[in-house]
Amino acid sequence: MTLPSVARAVLAAALLAAWPAGAESPPAADPTPAADIPSSVENGVVKVFSTTRYPDPFKPWTKASPQEITGSGVVIDGKRILTNAHVVSYASQVQIQANQAGDKLPATVEAIAPGIDLALLKLDDESFFKSHPPVPRAKALPDIKDAVLAYGYPTGGSSLSVTKGIISRIEYVPYSVSTSGLRIQIDAALNPGNSGGPAIANDKIVGLAFSHLGGDTQNIGYIIPNEEIDLFLADIADGHYDGKYGMYDELQTLENPALRAYLKLDKSVAGIVVHRPYKTESSYPLREWDVITKIGDTAVDDQGMVKLGTTLRVNFRYLIAKTVKDGKVPLTVIREGKSVAVSLPVSTSRALLIHNLNGDYPSYFIYGPLVFSRASQEFLMFMDHSPQLVKGFAFIQSPLVTEAGNAPDDQLQDLVIVSSPFFPHKLATGYGNPSAGVVDAVNGTKVRSLEQMVALLRDLKDEFVVFKFSHRNGESLVFKRSEIVAATDEILSDNGVRAQASPELMAIWQGKN
């Protein structure tokens, strides 16, 4: 498969992709009669309206068309409203409306945590909170089989809806590439619009609805528990969201008898095996084949789980947020038969070559008929639900597949891609569509980052400029340097593009950085 044919499929897939992706809704459960809704809760649940302008990773010089999004929120202490990040992400305008109220009130996003899907809103007019006090939050995790009510404003009506269910599962899972946390599964129906609404047990919030499982499943919904909400609120107390600490070492269980014998472990030893340390330098405290037996003072079992109370087991990483101090977590490991105490550095983000935009808009640089940007998780949406595309990109050894899980280093800081087809111009005559190509080199110089490539093009004195790509079965693009530079302004004007580059790259191009 050549890159041009892959690129055409990419663009077709991109046009069909919706943002955010829709999901099938489970059958609605019978709503709780209005008379049974506690007035304190009814008064504190609001409908959230946001007007969003999502990024367009395939046309990074512009934004996607405005979309009207609705969700739910709940009043908490401090004259604040808690909702989901995905309800207000990229919002240019946010409003809230109380139950049975006619007016919409303007709101501002005070803090947002895309990784854990939480956001905090402030109102311009805080008099609202005089008649809408905070809904109390439970201080402990609910128990399995506890009854729960999910409040919100799902699609299908404008009034407050409540569905009944029970707590069916509590587990520690990835929320995103770099963020993990506790998640509560409930069997109350959640539909689009429920996002950000509270889950109530015993008249107190136990969590915030954020997703449901569609497809053939029925009545499987997920809520973010108070414990994760409390960590978020504590993080933003200084006015800045830092993120949740995590460890990114690759681990494997210690259940196999041959593995245990290979490591010469006594039957009394339990723990989780370090398969591949996150970092390879000698100063990193974990080694391959280390067996993590404790985090702090808590024992870790052969599946990497720890006990919470008498009935709950979760992944030991759950305790990172509780044991971290000055960015380090105390671990006990068995190494070559000896017990060793180590202090593991943990971080609030995971550096990846193909990153997530996390609320930012993509950087871009236009050079003649070419548009360059950085590879991002959002750009890779075109591969979603398309095994054929993944196979095609794997076959041509595109870094969009082969480098997907790798971290940046001194040699490669990000993947520079051609994000769009050529702008129409005679300079592109005879070349195939370069979309989704990863730039390997310019005039023989390896491309390490988008910033470095822009500076390289700025300082180039050669008669020709040659772009070489990293995939197999592709073609190199050759242009006369004077012609491609001269054509850029005309191309921008013809296509209604206001700026040749995003501000930070324009500063490099103009020699200001």
Residue pairs with C-beta under 8 A, 6 or more apart in sequence:
1 392
1 395
1 396
1 473
2 396
2 432
2 473
2 474
3 396
3 432
3 433
3 434
3 436
3 437
3 469
3 471
3 473
3 474
3 475
4 432
4 433
4 434
6 389
6 392
6 393
6 396
6 436
7 421
7 432
7 433
7 434
7 435
7 436
7 437
8 433
8 435
9 386
9 388
9 389
9 392
10 382
10 389
10 435
10 436
11 58
11 382
11 421
11 433
11 435
13 382
13 383
13 386
13 389
14 58
14 381
14 382
17 381
17 382
17 384
19 54
19 64
19 381
20 54
20 86
21 384
22 192
23 192
23 212
23 214
24 214
24 215
25 155
25 191
25 192
25 212
25 214
26 189
26 190
26 191
26 212
26 213
26 214
26 217
26 218
26 219
26 220
26 221
27 189
27 218
27 219
28 154
28 156
28 163
28 189
28 191
29 163
29 164
29 165
29 188
29 189
29 219
30 163
30 164
31 161
31 162
31 163
32 149
32 162
32 163
32 164
34 160
36 162
37 151
37 160
37 162
38 200
38 203
40 133
40 135
40 136
40 203
41 135
41 151
41 198
41 200
41 203
42 99
42 160
43 75
43 98
43 99
43 131
43 132
43 133
44 74
44 75
44 132
44 133
44 134
44 135
44 198
45 72
45 73
45 74
45 75
45 99
45 135
45 151
45 152
45 153
45 160
45 197
45 198
46 72
46 73
46 74
46 75
46 81
46 96
46 97
46 98
46 99
46 132
47 70
47 71
47 72
47 73
47 96
47 97
47 99
47 153
47 158
48 70
48 71
48 72
48 73
48 81
48 83
48 87
48 88
48 94
48 95
48 96
48 107
48 121
48 196
49 68
49 69
49 70
49 94
49 95
49 96
49 97
49 104
50 68
50 69
50 70
50 71
50 87
50 88
50 91
50 93
50 94
50 95
51 66
51 67
51 68
51 69
51 91
51 92
51 93
51 94
52 66
52 67
52 68
52 69
52 88
52 89
52 90
52 91
52 92
53 63
53 64
53 65
53 66
53 67
53 90
53 92
54 63
54 64
54 67
54 89
54 90
55 63
55 64
55 90
55 357
55 360
55 361
55 362
55 378
56 62
56 63
56 64
57 357
57 362
57 373
57 376
57 378
57 379
57 381
57 419
58 379
58 382
58 419
58 420
58 435
59 371
59 419
59 420
60 361
60 362
60 363
60 364
60 371
60 373
60 419
60 420
60 502
61 364
61 366
61 371
61 497
61 498
61 499
62 497
63 361
66 92
69 87
69 88
69 91
70 87
70 153
70 193
71 83
71 84
71 86
71 87
71 88
71 152
71 153
71 193
71 194
71 195
71 196
71 197
72 83
72 87
72 151
72 152
72 153
72 193
72 194
72 195
72 196
72 197
72 209
73 81
73 82
73 83
73 87
73 96
73 121
73 196
73 197
74 81
74 82
74 83
74 135
74 151
74 196
74 197
74 198
74 205
74 208
75 81
75 129
75 132
75 133
75 134
75 135
76 82
76 134
76 135
76 137
76 205
77 134
78 134
79 122
79 123
79 126
79 129
80 110
80 120
80 121
80 122
81 96
81 107
81 120
81 121
81 122
81 123
82 118
82 119
82 120
82 121
82 196
82 208
82 229
83 118
83 119
83 120
83 121
83 195
83 196
83 208
84 117
84 118
84 119
84 195
84 196
84 208
84 209
84 210
85 112
85 113
85 114
85 116
85 117
85 118
85 119
86 114
86 117
86 195
86 210
87 119
87 195
87 196
88 94
88 109
88 112
88 119
88 121
89 112
89 114
89 119
89 359
90 359
91 109
93 106
94 106
94 107
94 108
94 109
94 121
95 104
95 105
95 106
95 107
96 104
96 105
96 107
96 121
96 123
97 103
97 104
97 105
98 128
98 132
99 159
99 160
100 159
100 160
105 123
105 124
105 125
105 128
106 123
106 124
106 125
107 121
107 122
107 123
107 124
108 121
108 122
108 123
108 124
109 119
109 120
109 121
110 120
110 121
110 122
110 236
111 119
111 120
111 232
111 236
111 241
112 118
112 119
112 120
112 241
112 359
113 119
113 232
113 235
113 236
113 241
113 243
113 244
114 176
114 356
114 358
114 359
115 175
115 176
115 178
115 179
115 243
115 244
115 358
116 175
116 176
116 179
116 181
116 224
116 228
116 232
116 244
117 175
117 210
117 224
118 208
118 224
118 228
118 229
118 232
119 196
120 233
120 236
123 129
135 198
135 200
135 204
135 205
136 203
136 204
136 205
137 204
137 205
137 206
137 226
137 229
138 201
138 202
138 204
138 205
138 206
138 226
139 226
141 170
141 182
141 184
141 206
141 225
141 226
141 227
141 308
141 312
142 148
142 167
142 170
142 184
142 201
142 206
143 167
143 311
144 167
144 168
144 169
144 170
144 311
144 312
145 166
145 167
145 168
146 166
146 167
146 201
146 206
147 164
147 165
147 166
147 201
148 164
148 165
148 166
148 167
148 186
148 188
148 199
148 200
148 201
148 206
149 162
149 163
149 164
149 165
149 188
149 199
149 200
149 201
150 162
150 163
150 165
150 186
150 188
150 189
150 190
150 194
150 197
150 198
150 199
150 200
150 209
150 221
150 223
151 160
151 161
151 162
151 197
151 198
151 199
151 200
152 160
152 161
152 190
152 193
152 194
152 195
152 196
152 197
152 198
152 209
153 159
153 160
153 161
153 193
153 194
153 197
154 161
154 190
154 191
154 192
154 193
154 194
155 191
155 192
155 193
156 191
161 194
163 188
163 189
163 190
164 188
165 186
165 187
165 188
165 189
165 219
165 221
166 186
166 187
166 188
167 184
167 185
167 186
167 201
167 206
168 185
168 186
168 187
169 184
169 185
170 182
170 183
170 184
170 185
170 225
170 312
170 314
171 182
171 183
171 185
171 314
171 315
172 180
172 181
172 182
172 183
172 314
172 315
172 317
172 318
173 180
173 181
173 183
174 180
175 181
175 183
176 356
177 350
177 352
177 356
177 377
178 243
178 246
178 248
178 348
178 349
178 350
178 352
179 243
179 244
179 246
180 244
180 246
180 315
180 317
181 224
181 228
181 231
181 244
182 225
182 227
182 228
182 314
182 318
183 222
183 223
183 224
183 225
184 199
184 206
184 207
184 222
184 223
184 224
184 225
185 220
185 221
185 222
186 199
186 221
186 222
186 223
187 219
187 220
187 221
188 199
188 219
188 221
189 212
189 219
189 221
190 209
190 211
190 212
190 221
190 222
191 212
194 209
194 212
194 221
195 209
195 210
195 211
196 208
196 209
196 210
197 208
197 209
198 205
198 207
198 208
198 209
199 205
199 206
199 207
199 208
199 209
199 223
200 206
205 226
206 223
206 225
206 226
207 223
207 224
207 225
207 226
207 229
208 223
208 224
208 229
209 221
209 222
209 223
210 222
210 223
210 224
211 221
211 222
212 220
212 221
212 222
213 220
213 221
213 222
231 244
231 321
232 241
235 241
235 242
235 243
235 244
242 348
243 348
243 349
244 321
244 348
245 320
245 321
245 324
245 327
245 329
245 346
245 347
245 348
246 317
246 320
246 346
246 347
246 348
246 350
247 278
247 317
247 320
247 329
247 344
247 346
248 278
248 347
248 350
249 274
249 275
249 276
249 277
249 278
249 286
250 274
250 275
250 276
250 277
250 278
251 272
251 273
251 274
251 275
251 292
251 304
252 272
252 273
252 275
253 272
253 273
253 302
253 303
253 304
254 260
254 263
254 265
254 270
254 271
254 272
254 273
254 291
254 302
255 302
255 303
259 273
263 273
263 289
263 291
263 334
264 337
265 291
265 334
269 291
269 293
269 334
270 293
270 299
270 300
270 301
270 302
271 291
271 292
271 293
271 294
271 300
271 301
271 302
271 304
271 333
271 334
272 291
272 292
272 300
272 302
272 303
272 304
272 316
273 289
273 290
273 291
273 292
274 286
274 287
274 288
274 289
274 290
274 291
274 292
274 333
275 288
276 288
277 284
277 286
277 287
277 288
278 284
278 286
285 331
285 342
285 343
285 344
285 345
286 331
286 333
286 342
286 344
287 335
289 335
290 333
290 334
290 335
291 333
291 334
291 335
292 300
292 304
292 316
292 331
292 332
292 333
293 299
293 300
293 332
293 333
293 334
293 339
294 300
294 331
294 332
295 306
295 316
295 319
295 320
295 323
295 329
295 330
295 331
296 319
296 322
296 323
296 329
296 330
298 306
298 316
298 319
299 306
300 306
300 316
301 313
304 315
304 316
305 313
305 314
305 315
305 316
306 313
306 314
306 315
306 316
306 318
306 319
307 313
308 314
308 318
320 329
320 346
323 329
323 330
324 346
327 345
327 346
327 347
328 343
328 344
328 345
328 346
329 343
329 344
329 346
330 341
330 342
330 343
330 344
331 341
331 342
331 343
331 344
332 339
332 340
332 341
332 342
333 339
333 340
333 342
334 340
350 407
351 407
351 408
352 405
352 406
352 407
352 408
353 375
353 399
353 403
353 404
353 406
353 407
353 408
353 412
353 413
353 414
353 415
354 375
354 376
354 377
354 380
354 400
354 403
354 404
354 415
355 374
355 376
355 377
355 414
356 376
356 377
356 378
357 376
357 377
357 378
361 502
362 373
362 374
362 376
362 378
362 379
362 419
362 502
363 373
363 374
363 450
363 501
363 502
363 504
363 505
364 371
364 372
364 373
364 419
364 501
364 502
364 505
365 371
365 372
365 373
365 450
365 453
365 454
365 500
365 501
365 502
365 505
365 509
366 372
366 423
366 488
366 491
366 492
366 497
366 500
366 501
367 457
367 484
367 485
367 488
368 423
368 425
368 427
368 479
368 483
368 484
368 485
368 487
368 488
368 491
369 422
369 423
369 424
369 425
369 427
369 428
369 484
369 487
369 491
370 418
370 422
370 423
370 434
370 467
370 477
371 418
371 419
371 420
371 423
372 416
372 417
372 418
372 419
372 439
372 450
372 453
373 379
373 416
373 417
373 419
373 450
374 414
374 415
374 416
374 417
374 450
375 399
375 400
375 414
375 415
375 416
375 417
375 438
379 417
379 419
380 400
380 404
382 389
382 436
383 389
383 390
383 393
383 400
390 401
393 400
393 401
393 436
393 471
394 401
394 402
395 472
396 471
396 472
396 473
396 474
397 470
397 471
397 472
398 436
398 438
398 470
398 471
399 415
399 438
399 470
399 471
400 415
400 417
400 436
400 438
403 412
403 415
408 414
410 448
411 446
411 448
412 448
412 449
413 448
413 449
413 452
414 449
414 450
415 438
416 438
416 439
416 447
416 449
416 450
416 453
417 436
417 437
417 438
417 439
418 434
418 435
418 436
418 437
418 439
419 435
419 436
420 435
421 433
421 434
421 435
422 428
422 431
422 433
422 434
423 491
423 494
423 495
424 494
425 487
425 491
427 479
427 483
427 484
427 487
431 475
431 477
432 475
434 469
434 477
437 469
437 470
437 471
437 474
438 469
438 470
438 471
439 447
439 453
439 467
439 468
439 469
439 470
440 446
440 447
440 468
440 469
440 470
441 447
441 467
441 468
442 453
442 456
442 457
442 460
442 465
442 466
442 467
442 468
443 456
443 460
443 462
443 464
443 465
443 466
444 466
445 456
447 453
447 456
450 505
451 504
451 505
451 508
454 501
454 505
454 508
454 509
455 508
457 465
457 509
458 508
458 509
458 511
460 481
462 481
463 480
463 481
463 482
464 478
464 479
464 480
464 481
465 478
465 479
465 480
465 481
465 484
466 476
466 477
466 478
467 476
467 477
467 478
468 476
469 475
469 476
488 500
489 500
491 497
492 498
492 499
492 500
499 506
500 506
500 509
501 509
504 513
507 513
